[in-house]
Amino acid sequence: MAESCIFCKIGNGDLPSDKVFDDGEAFAIRDIHPKAPTHVLVVPHTHIEALAEGSAAQRDAAAHCLAVAPRIAKDLGVTSYRLVVNQGPDSGQEVPHFHLHILGGRRLGAMG
């Protein structure tokens, strides 16, 4: 855990969140600034700042997030959704801890 990481604190239960999923390896919370009717972040409990610099175990934790995302979407009643991963500040990533976004609940426009 990174001591100052907000996602690590949420994952450990030190900060409140609207958690919708937790299997011990990853958790999902509702985004506090949603960009779609359903906007959930899927976050590994393992702290990962950058995929390119991560260990094999960290990459496995990130892969687990991708593996559970369809189940989380289904549990939330979303059948059509977008998965987004931002890496680095120029991409729009605000928290330096790997996470993916599940966006759905309406027709999504083109990205660009």
LUMLODREN-707401 format. One record per residue (C-alpha): y, z, x. Coordinates in steps of 0.5 Angstrom, whole numbers, padded with zeros to 4 digits, always signed. Each point is the difference from the previous one (the first is absolute). Layout:
<nodes>
YZX
...
</nodes>
This chain:
<nodes>
+0000+0000+0000
+0007-0002+0002
+0004+0007-0001
+0006-0004-0003
-0004-0005-0004
+0002+0000-0007
-0007-0003-0002
-0004+0005+0004
+0004+0005-0003
-0002-0003-0007
-0007-0001+0002
-0001+0007+0002
+0003+0003-0006
+0007+0003+0003
+0004-0005-0004
+0000-0001-0007
-0002-0007-0003
-0002-0004-0006
-0007-0001+0003
-0005-0005-0004
-0006+0000+0005
-0003+0004+0006
-0007-0001+0003
+0001+0004+0006
+0001-0006+0005
+0006-0003-0004
+0005+0002-0006
+0004-0004-0005
+0007+0002-0002
+0005-0003-0005
+0006-0003+0004
+0006+0004-0001
+0004-0007-0001
-0004-0004-0003
+0001-0008+0000
-0005-0001-0006
-0003+0004-0006
-0006+0002+0005
+0002+0001+0007
-0005+0005+0004
+0000+0001+0007
-0007+0000+0003
+0000+0005+0006
-0005+0002+0005
-0001+0007+0002
+0000-0002+0007
+0007-0001+0003
+0000-0007+0002
+0007-0003+0003
-0002-0007+0002
-0006-0004-0002
+0001-0004+0007
+0000+0007+0004
-0006+0003-0004
-0006+0003+0002
-0007-0003-0003
+0000+0006-0005
+0007-0001-0002
-0001-0007-0002
-0006+0002-0004
+0004+0005-0004
+0005-0006-0001
-0006-0004-0002
-0002+0006-0005
+0007-0001-0003
-0001-0007-0002
-0007+0001-0002
+0002+0006-0005
+0006-0004-0003
-0004-0004-0005
-0003+0006-0003
+0007+0004+0000
+0003-0006-0004
-0006-0001-0005
+0001+0008-0001
+0007-0001-0001
-0001-0006-0005
+0003-0005+0004
-0005-0007+0000
+0005-0004+0004
+0004+0003+0006
+0003-0002+0007
-0002+0004+0006
+0006+0001+0005
+0000+0003+0007
+0006+0000+0004
+0000+0001+0008
+0006+0003+0004
+0007+0001-0002
+0002-0008-0001
-0005-0001-0005
+0003+0006-0005
-0005+0005+0002
+0003+0007-0001
-0005+0005+0002
-0003-0001+0007
-0007+0001-0003
-0005-0006-0002
+0000-0001-0008
-0001-0005-0005
+0004-0001-0006
-0004-0002-0007
+0005-0004-0004
-0002-0002-0007
+0002+0001-0008
+0004-0006+0000
+0000-0007+0002
+0003+0000+0007
+0004-0005+0003
-0001-0004+0006
+0001+0004+0007
+0006-0003+0005
</nodes>
